[in-house]
Amino acid sequence: MVTIIFKKLIYLFLMLFIISIISFLAVHIAPNSFFASGNLNPNITFENIAHLKEIYGLDRPLYIQFFSWINNLLHLDFGISFSSGDMVKNEILKRLPITLTINLISMVFIFVLSLFLGIKAALNKGSLFDKFVGQLSLLSFSTPSFYLALMGVLFFSVNLEILPISGLHTTSMKNPNLAYYIDEAWHLILPVGIIIFGGVGSLTLYIRSLTIEILKSDYIFWAKSRSLSKSQILRYYILPNLYPPVITLLGLSLPGIIGGSVILETIFSINGMGLLFFQSALSRDYPVIMGILIIGAFLTLVGNIIADLVLLKLNPNIKR
């Protein structure tokens, strides 16, 4: 196990290095710049812009900028934000918890709901419930998340007035007490619900299809011939064979879930990493953009490694 973890860590750092190269080049090749003449101030002079570039090290050759950035990364220093003047690390740490909270809650619900709906639909193949789950799943993964968000705001917040439109807290909530966190949970119902609805469809259909194949296998036939109950067959035969592919698929879906938070946090004005990335992209704030890309890549890689280790625990034969 120690050897496997060591290999995974080497893979993680190698991938982070490759991603850092791609991110750095993509950000610097992109058109426009934060320091373009007239963007900061219509009256700013070229001498002022040159001085600012010298302060941030943008006047040096690109390869020197890259190795300087890599050296700073090794010290967990993402630089200084062009827009706020604050350390990028501080900007990200302030917004990372809410983004992680939204995505972790969403993943747990997506996993549980998909398992329930997929297995129940497979066990009742051809029934009305099976057809309903199929149509709901098709609607789920064919509807864009931004459209779902806008329709959710229009229906639940504007028309019914039962859920907040945006933000994380009511204006009157200041002190972090029980009411404060209840209010935060109330504000998260709509964005988290939309992430769940958008992610549950494809996984449900996959689990349904996989369960139908499992039900056709010989060991299920012999389990039924031994007069085992449905709950025993589900617990000892269906679920153990479902967990490995489903966990793998969840690990692979992490980038999409994290990436989707950019759209939803922007629509709902949630002060998380997604909204910070959107604002930084508009202003061409290079240090913040690259910092968020690296943090997002790191979280995705760690998620996949955890998924692999869980699979190894569920099925030790994977080592061979």
Phi, psi and omega in degrees: 000319180298319179297318180295316179297319179299316178296321179296321180293321176298317178299318181299312183291325177295315179294321178298322179295316179296317179296322179296322178296312181297315181297315182298313181293318182297318182292320184278339177278335182304144180292161180068169183204153176298329184261017178297143183301125178098342181286321181281315184200130181301336184263003183291144182262163178295329178295320177297317180297317179298322179293319178295318179297324178293321179297317182271001178076018182275358178270353181276163177303154187298320183292327177291320176300319182296311183292329175294320179293318178298318179299320178293323179299321180297338177258016180056038178245113182265006179095193182245135180293134177295323188283309187264338184079001180269163176295136180299323180302318180292320179300316182288317182297331178290331187252346183296317184304317183291324178294316178297319180300311181301313185287323179292316177299316181298316182296319179298313180293321178299316181297310183293312181295319180296318178299312182298308184293317182295315181292315181297321178294321180291319180292338179242045184304130179089353181281175178297322179296319179299317179293321179297315179297320179299313180293320179295321180293319177298319178295324183297305186271359177259352181259125179299145183295325181292326178290318177300319180296314181295319179292323178296317178297316182297317185280306188277329185262317184274309184282306183276335180056043180250343180233150180295151181281316186205175178080183181246339184216153171290146185305325183286344182279116182240311185275136180284075176249192182299315180298327180297314182285328174296318178297321178295316178298321179297321179289336183272350184304311185291308179297319179294319178299322180290320176298318180296312181297322180287335184260344187280336188296303183295322180292323178297314179297322179295314180295320178300312180297318180294320180295321178298320178294321179296320181295340179273353186285163183293322184292333174290322178299315180290328177295319178292325180292340177271008177062035175287146179288166179298321180294324178291319178296320179295316185287318188261345185236316185280306184299315179301330179274345178272325188303311183303306180294326181291317179296320176300315180294322177296320178298320180287337182274355180304314180301321180293321180292316179293318179296326180293338180292338177298314181292311186291320179294328177290315181294318184267005179053044177270125188281063181247192182294327180296313178294321178299319179295317180298313180295321180291324178294322179294323183266001182058042178277086188306310183302318181292316180302310183292324177297316180293321178299317181291316178298316179298318178295319180298314180297321179295315180295319178297319178300318179292322178295317177299318178299318178296319180291324176295318177298321179296324179289320180289325183223089181299342180295344179299330180299333181270000000 
